[in-house]
Amino acid sequence: MVENTTINNLVLEDLVGYISKNGVQRSIKPVYKTDDFALYNDDSLEVMNRFPDNYFDMIFADPPYMLSNDGFTCQNGRMVSVNKGKWDKSNGFEDDLYFHETWIKECKRVLKPEGTIWISGTYHSIYQCGFLLQKLGFHLLNDITWFKPNASPNLSCRFFTASHETILWARKDKKAKHYFNYEAMKNGRFPEDNIKKPDSQMRSVWSIPTPAPSEKIFGKHPTQKPLALLKRIVLASTKPGDIIFDPFNGSGTTGIASTIIGERKYIGCDLNKDYIDLTIKRYEALKANKGLFE
Ligand SMILES: C[S@@+](CC[C@H](N)C(=O)[O-])C[C@H]1O[C@@H](n2cnc3c(N)ncnc32)[C@H](O)[C@@H]1O
């Protein structure tokens, strides 16, 4: 672990270098890094272990949903498996709880006292994560309902059509003052959201369609988040110069949104090499063409 006294002077480059030299059990190097963007292709617990205390301003985490139970859903009018990958299989209630507790505890250590964490999920995982945020002493700020106006229909016709995810927003420290860009949320433009009224306070229900095909031109991730969702989160909860971490990077939506907003540094981590490669493609295309995802 990096000594506390050194962390104030660290910039992303130094941190990345330090981690790779400071392997306690083994050295972990970023597979990709620029001045404002670094990616690790590894288990996020192993990677987080090497980060200093109180380092990140904001963490967005979209952990495995544990919903890959061999069932079926409907996509573009076709019946498809709900399975996302081995990483999304539940290991049973207790093991899932232990997994979530381990990474959320580590996130708490690496967050600054005034830093905030966002955790997204469905009912398969979000109640465990919410319980753990409270157990571990976070201060819950909001539970956002991300409503998907274009959600897939329910095939069984035996219960309601799932059309939202919950995103919890919490501060590390009960007493610290967190950052909230109230003005940008109230007065910004959110053309994709037919619930948000111009010049009125941003409420906790956000209507945002699932990612458009234009967001998937470099490849697909089974649980890719829309850029409009992550741009809103980054803008609401970070300032220029802030460092953002996503322990479950996937297709890198958090990093791409940070790069579009600009003046932020991003570190992402994913076990799957294909998803890391997809993120690099998205990032490099965006750098070459700033308006790419507008
Ligand atoms: C729900 S997806 C994240 C999707 C992402 N938000 C996006 O917009 O593309 C979860 C990701 O976590 C990765 N993952 C699962 N367990 C992991 C672990 N222990 N360490 C690092 N990554 C992990 C999976 O490979 C998957 O890409």
The ligand as an ORCA input file, in Angstrom:
! r2SCAN-3c Opt
* xyz 0 1
  C     -22.194     -5.377    -15.241
  S     -20.723     -5.459    -16.174
  C     -20.199     -3.759    -16.301
  C     -20.685     -3.080    -17.561
  C     -20.166     -1.650    -17.704
  N     -20.781     -0.780    -16.733
  C     -20.423     -1.123    -19.116
  O     -21.076     -0.067    -19.280
  O     -19.973     -1.752    -20.075
  C     -19.623     -6.160    -15.020
  C     -18.214     -6.386    -15.523
  O     -17.421     -6.809    -14.422
  C     -16.429     -7.713    -14.864
  N     -16.023     -8.466    -13.680
  C     -16.708     -9.418    -13.005
  N     -16.042     -9.788    -11.899
  C     -14.906     -9.040    -11.859
  C     -13.801     -8.941    -10.948
  N     -13.730     -9.691     -9.846
  N     -12.812     -8.047    -11.223
  C     -12.862     -7.283    -12.353
  N     -13.877     -7.340    -13.234
  C     -14.881     -8.199    -12.991
  C     -17.110     -8.500    -15.973
  O     -16.166     -9.024    -16.891
  C     -18.063     -7.450    -16.606
  O     -17.483     -6.886    -17.748
*
